[in-house]
Amino acid sequence: MFLLSHMLKSFIKKGRLTVIDADGKRHVFGGLQEGPQVTMRLTDPKLYRSLVFKAELVAGEAYMDGTMRFEEGSSLRDFLMLFSINRLSLGSYPIQKAIRAVRMRFRKREQSNRKGQAQQNVAHHYDLGNDLYKLFLDENMLYSCAYFRDPEETLEQAQRNKLRLLAAKLDLKPGMKVLDIGCGWGDLALYLAQLEDVSVVGVTLSKEQHALATKRAADAGLAGRVRFELKDYRDVEEKFDRIVSVGMFEHVGVQHYDEFFKKLNALMPDDGVALIHSIGHMSPPGTTSPWLRKYIFPGGYSPALSEVVAVTERNSLWVTDIEVLRVHYATTLAHWCRRFEANRDKVVAMYDERFARMWEFYLISCEMMFRAGSQMVFHLQLSRTRDAVPIVRDYVTDLQRSYVEREKQLHLQV
């Protein structure tokens, strides 16, 4: 316990952590500043050392295995909030600094998403089965940050807000061709085709998503204008007036950024517009949590804006608009967490208890990253020319308002 105690004394500045070791002895850390009060029991002595050298990975695994438990009224949520608000002091601990330096040297290897490998990485997460995602997503199965114009809105309303915002930033015109890279279960593509007289091609590497999206297009009578393909975006050859990508850029990988933006440039005419919706962070370039990379998103990485904008410059693309959504994803994840917990028994029946604990750790830890950590979501609007969209940003608000009325006319249900 000596090494772990030494680290925790340095780590816990806000709140208090009480650790009950495998022998039942209590160790108290922090308590000088206000914050969460957490009692954690470690039942395996091997954790004392492994938590020092592999803190993020081992903490998640210990929760999954049940060798790390929370007692006396505290919860995993409390612990992850405590971790999040103290993350900077953990990062300054000498052992953690050394580990981070090593991880930074190998981060490109960790983020490899070559053709073929990218499909395997996607399948690891998105092909778990559509029935799982139906248990916690909104009714239209949008698996990305919602847009809460009012904190009291339902998840369904906030997700519709997000689609409306994206559509407005695309500044669609009748007859346009739209490419949706990483189309998920197809709701954005279907919404755009219902809203405007445009044709949409959605590409995904997930077999489960492709099958359901194709069925939804047929059921909506839109198969003639909306097509979904099981394809890597790098294999797309058609030209498009508009390109949108929501929640996919996180799976590109730093060493593939030039490849990504070069492809966008090649697929658009001079007056084309691309819109990227991605998770990012407000801190300098870093690495993905080892636990998140191993269990949830292999090959995944949420970039700093500095890493992204530099690449757009090298590829001669105008950044015509940037918007940062700061707390919207925390609220989205809180909704997902509540729905997941309400259906937890079904998840256990579909998979097992360890899987359910893994997804609890995933959803709650991500919420804390957006609530108290450095994570955010950014919208990056790009074009080859400076005037591809109106030069006054009012059009985004005006179009959203007009789309509300159009949805009513078309009887588009939230």
C-alpha positions in Angstrom: 0.0 0.0 0.0 3.0 2.3 0.4 3.4 3.3 -3.2 -0.4 3.7 -3.7 -0.7 5.8 -0.5 2.1 8.0 -1.7 0.4 8.7 -5.0 -3.0 9.2 -3.5 -1.7 11.8 -1.1 -0.4 13.7 -4.0 -3.5 13.1 -6.1 -6.4 13.9 -3.9 -6.5 17.7 -3.4 -10.3 18.2 -3.6 -12.7 16.0 -1.8 -11.8 13.0 0.2 -11.1 9.4 -0.6 -11.2 6.6 2.0 -9.6 3.4 0.9 -10.4 0.2 2.8 -7.6 -2.3 1.9 -7.8 -6.1 1.6 -7.1 -6.4 5.3 -9.9 -4.0 6.3 -7.6 -1.2 7.2 -8.8 2.4 6.4 -6.6 5.0 4.7 -7.9 8.5 4.3 -6.6 10.9 1.6 -7.5 14.6 1.0 -10.3 16.3 2.9 -8.8 19.7 3.0 -10.9 21.1 0.2 -14.6 20.6 -0.6 -15.5 17.8 -3.0 -17.0 14.3 -3.3 -16.6 12.0 -0.3 -15.8 8.5 -1.5 -15.2 5.2 0.3 -13.6 2.6 -1.9 -12.8 -1.0 -0.9 -10.0 -2.9 -2.7 -10.2 -6.7 -2.2 -7.1 -7.7 -4.2 -3.7 -6.7 -2.8 -2.3 -6.8 -6.4 -4.2 -3.6 -7.1 -2.0 -1.6 -4.7 1.0 -1.6 -7.2 -0.9 -1.9 -10.5 -3.0 1.2 -9.7 0.2 3.3 -9.4 1.6 2.2 -12.8 -1.6 1.7 -14.8 -4.1 3.9 -12.9 -6.7 4.4 -15.6 -6.6 0.9 -17.1 -6.6 -0.9 -13.8 -9.3 1.2 -12.1 -11.7 0.3 -14.9 -10.8 -3.4 -14.9 -11.0 -3.6 -11.1 -14.6 -2.1 -11.2 -15.5 -4.6 -14.0 -14.1 -7.5 -11.9 -15.7 -6.4 -8.7 -12.3 -6.1 -6.9 -12.9 -2.4 -6.5 -16.2 -1.5 -4.8 -17.8 1.6 -3.3 -19.4 1.7 0.1 -20.9 4.0 2.8 -23.3 5.7 0.3 -20.6 6.6 -2.3 -20.8 5.4 -5.9 -18.8 4.9 -9.1 -20.2 8.3 -10.2 -18.8 9.9 -7.1 -15.4 8.3 -7.6 -15.2 9.3 -11.2 -16.1 12.8 -10.4 -13.4 12.8 -7.7 -10.9 11.5 -10.2 -11.9 14.1 -12.8 -11.6 17.1 -10.6 -8.2 16.0 -9.4 -6.9 14.8 -12.8 -4.3 17.6 -13.1 -2.6 16.7 -9.8 -2.5 13.0 -10.9 -0.9 14.0 -14.2 1.8 15.9 -12.3 2.8 12.9 -10.2 6.3 11.9 -11.3 5.5 8.3 -12.2 2.4 9.4 -14.2 4.4 12.0 -16.0 6.9 9.5 -17.1 4.2 7.1 -18.2 2.5 9.8 -20.2 5.7 10.7 -22.0 6.2 7.1 -23.1 2.5 6.8 -24.2 2.9 10.0 -26.3 5.8 8.4 -28.2 3.6 5.5 -29.2 0.3 7.3 -29.7 0.3 7.0 -33.5 0.6 3.3 -33.3 -2.3 3.2 -30.8 -4.4 5.3 -33.2 -3.8 3.2 -36.3 -6.9 3.1 -38.5 -5.7 1.6 -41.8 -8.1 0.2 -44.2 -9.3 -3.2 -42.9 -8.1 -2.4 -39.4 -10.6 0.5 -39.2 -13.4 -1.9 -40.0 -12.2 -4.2 -37.2 -12.1 -1.2 -34.7 -15.6 -0.2 -35.7 -17.0 -3.7 -35.4 -15.6 -4.0 -31.8 -18.0 -1.3 -30.6 -20.8 -0.7 -33.2 -21.5 -4.3 -34.1 -22.3 -5.4 -30.5 -26.0 -5.6 -31.6 -28.6 -2.9 -32.3 -30.7 -4.2 -29.4 -28.1 -2.9 -26.9 -28.2 0.6 -28.3 -32.0 0.7 -28.4 -31.9 0.3 -24.6 -30.3 3.7 -23.9 -30.3 5.9 -27.0 -33.2 8.1 -28.1 -35.9 6.6 -30.2 -34.1 7.6 -33.5 -30.8 6.0 -32.3 -28.5 9.0 -32.5 -25.2 8.1 -30.9 -23.6 11.5 -30.6 -23.8 14.7 -28.6 -27.3 16.2 -28.5 -28.0 20.0 -28.5 -30.0 21.2 -25.5 -31.5 24.6 -26.2 -33.2 24.1 -22.8 -31.9 21.8 -20.0 -35.5 20.6 -19.5 -35.8 19.2 -23.0 -36.1 15.5 -23.6 -33.3 13.6 -25.2 -35.4 13.2 -28.3 -36.0 17.0 -28.6 -32.3 17.8 -28.0 -31.2 15.3 -30.7 -33.7 16.8 -33.2 -32.2 20.2 -32.3 -28.8 18.8 -33.2 -30.0 17.6 -36.6 -31.6 21.0 -37.3 -28.3 22.8 -36.3 -26.3 20.5 -38.6 -28.7 21.0 -41.5 -28.6 24.8 -41.1 -24.8 24.8 -41.2 -24.8 22.7 -44.4 -26.9 25.5 -46.1 -28.6 23.0 -48.3 -30.1 23.8 -51.7 -32.5 21.7 -53.9 -30.7 19.2 -56.0 -27.6 18.9 -53.9 -25.8 15.7 -53.3 -24.7 15.1 -49.7 -22.2 12.6 -48.3 -22.6 11.4 -44.7 -19.4 9.9 -43.5 -20.0 7.6 -40.5 -23.7 7.7 -41.0 -24.6 5.6 -37.9 -28.2 4.2 -38.1 -29.1 6.8 -40.7 -31.2 9.3 -38.9 -29.3 12.4 -40.1 -29.3 11.3 -43.7 -33.1 10.6 -43.6 -33.8 13.9 -41.9 -31.9 15.9 -44.5 -33.7 14.1 -47.4 -37.1 14.7 -45.7 -36.3 18.4 -45.0 -34.8 19.4 -48.4 -34.9 18.0 -52.0 -31.4 16.5 -51.8 -29.9 13.1 -52.3 -27.8 11.6 -49.6 -25.2 8.8 -49.5 -24.3 7.5 -46.1 -21.2 5.3 -45.6 -20.4 3.2 -42.5 -18.1 0.3 -41.6 -20.6 -1.2 -39.2 -22.6 -4.1 -40.7 -25.3 -3.7 -38.0 -25.7 0.0 -38.7 -25.8 -0.5 -42.4 -28.5 -3.1 -42.3 -30.8 -1.0 -40.0 -30.2 2.3 -41.9 -31.0 0.7 -45.2 -34.3 -0.7 -43.8 -35.2 2.6 -42.3 -34.7 4.4 -45.7 -37.0 1.8 -47.4 -39.6 2.1 -44.7 -39.6 5.9 -45.0 -40.0 5.6 -48.8 -36.7 7.4 -49.3 -34.7 4.6 -50.9 -34.6 6.5 -54.1 -32.9 9.5 -52.6 -31.0 8.0 -49.6 -28.5 5.2 -50.1 -26.3 3.6 -47.4 -23.1 1.8 -48.3 -20.8 -0.5 -46.3 -17.7 1.3 -47.3 -14.6 3.0 -46.0 -14.8 6.8 -46.7 -11.4 6.5 -48.5 -13.0 4.4 -51.2 -15.7 6.9 -52.0 -15.2 8.4 -55.5 -18.4 10.4 -56.3 -18.4 14.2 -56.0 -20.6 15.8 -53.4 -21.9 19.4 -52.8 -22.0 18.9 -49.1 -20.2 16.5 -46.7 -21.1 15.9 -43.1 -19.5 13.7 -40.6 -20.9 13.3 -37.0 -19.0 11.3 -34.4 -16.7 9.6 -36.9 -13.6 11.9 -36.8 -12.7 10.5 -33.4 -12.0 7.2 -35.2 -9.6 8.6 -37.8 -6.3 8.8 -35.8 -3.8 11.6 -35.9 -1.5 10.0 -38.5 -4.5 9.8 -40.9 -5.7 13.4 -40.6 -3.9 14.6 -43.7 -5.5 11.6 -45.6 -8.9 12.5 -44.2 -8.9 16.2 -45.2 -7.2 15.5 -48.5 -10.1 13.2 -49.3 -12.7 15.8 -48.3 -11.0 18.3 -50.6 -11.0 15.8 -53.5 -14.7 15.0 -53.1 -16.0 18.6 -53.1 -16.3 21.3 -55.8 -14.8 24.7 -55.1 -18.1 25.9 -53.5 -18.6 22.7 -51.6 -19.0 22.6 -47.8 -17.9 20.0 -45.3 -19.1 20.0 -41.7 -17.3 17.9 -39.0 -18.9 17.2 -35.6 -16.4 15.6 -33.3 -15.4 15.2 -29.7 -12.2 17.1 -28.9 -10.5 18.6 -25.8 -9.3 22.0 -24.8 -6.0 20.8 -23.5 -2.8 20.2 -25.6 -2.4 17.0 -27.7 -2.5 13.8 -25.7 -3.5 10.2 -25.8 -6.6 8.1 -25.3 -7.3 6.5 -21.9 -5.8 3.0 -22.0 -9.0 1.5 -20.6 -11.2 3.3 -23.2 -8.9 2.2 -26.0 -8.8 -1.4 -24.9 -12.5 -2.0 -24.1 -14.5 0.6 -25.9 -12.9 2.4 -28.8 -9.8 0.7 -30.2 -8.0 3.2 -32.4 -10.0 6.1 -31.1 -8.7 9.5 -30.2 -10.4 12.9 -29.5 -8.1 15.6 -30.7 -7.0 19.1 -29.6 -8.2 21.7 -32.0 -4.6 22.7 -32.6 -4.0 19.3 -34.1 -7.0 19.6 -36.5 -6.8 23.2 -37.7 -3.1 22.7 -38.6 -4.0 19.9 -41.0 -6.8 21.9 -42.7 -4.3 24.6 -43.4 -1.9 22.1 -45.1 -4.8 21.0 -47.2 -5.8 24.5 -48.4 -9.2 24.4 -46.7 -11.0 27.5 -45.3 -12.3 27.1 -41.8 -15.5 29.1 -42.4 -17.0 28.4 -38.9 -16.1 26.9 -35.6 -18.5 26.3 -32.7 -17.7 24.6 -29.4 -20.4 22.7 -27.5 -19.2 22.6 -23.9 -21.7 20.9 -21.6 -24.2 19.4 -24.1 -22.5 16.0 -24.2 -22.4 15.8 -20.4 -26.1 16.3 -20.4 -26.5 13.8 -23.3 -24.5 11.1 -21.4 -26.5 11.7 -18.2 -29.6 10.8 -20.2 -28.0 7.7 -21.6 -26.8 6.7 -18.2 -30.3 6.9 -16.7 -31.8 4.9 -19.6 -29.0 2.3 -19.3 -29.5 1.9 -15.6 -33.3 1.5 -16.1 -32.5 -1.4 -18.5 -29.5 -2.8 -16.7 -31.1 -6.2 -16.0 -31.8 -6.6 -19.8 -28.1 -5.8 -20.5 -27.0 -8.5 -18.0 -29.4 -11.0 -19.6 -28.0 -10.1 -23.1 -24.4 -10.2 -22.1 -23.3 -10.6 -18.4 -22.6 -8.7 -15.2 -19.0 -7.8 -16.2 -20.2 -6.3 -19.5 -22.9 -4.2 -17.7 -20.2 -2.9 -15.3 -17.9 -2.1 -18.2 -20.6 0.0 -19.9 -21.5 1.7 -16.6 -17.8 2.7 -16.3 -17.7 3.9 -19.9 -20.8 6.0 -19.8 -20.2 7.6 -16.4 -16.5 8.2 -17.0 -17.3 9.9 -20.3 -19.9 12.1 -18.7 -17.4 13.2 -16.1 -14.8 14.0 -18.8 -17.3 16.5 -20.3 -18.7 17.7 -17.0 -15.4 18.4 -15.1 -12.6 17.3 -17.5 -11.2 18.8 -20.7 -13.5 17.2 -23.2 -15.8 19.1 -25.5 -17.5 18.8 -28.9 -16.6 21.0 -31.8 -18.2 21.8 -35.2 -15.7 22.6 -37.9 -17.2 24.0 -41.2 -14.8 23.8 -44.1 -14.7 24.9 -47.8 -12.2 25.5 -50.6 -13.5 29.1 -50.9 -14.1 31.8 -48.4 -17.7 32.6 -49.5 -19.2 29.2 -50.0 -21.7 30.0 -47.2 -23.2 33.5 -46.3 -20.6 35.7 -44.7 -22.9 36.7 -41.9 -23.7 33.9 -39.5 -27.3 34.8 -39.0 -28.3 32.3 -41.7 -27.6 29.4 -39.2 -30.2 30.8 -36.8 -32.7 31.8 -39.5 -32.6 28.3 -41.2 -33.1 26.5 -37.8 -36.2 28.6 -37.3 -37.5 27.9 -40.8 -36.8 24.2 -40.3 -39.0 24.1 -37.2 -41.9 25.3 -39.3 -41.1 22.9 -42.1 -41.0 20.0 -39.8 -44.5 20.9 -38.7 -45.7 21.1 -42.3 -44.1 17.7 -43.1 -45.4 16.2 -39.9 -41.9 15.1 -38.9 -42.1 13.5 -35.5 -39.4 14.1 -32.9 
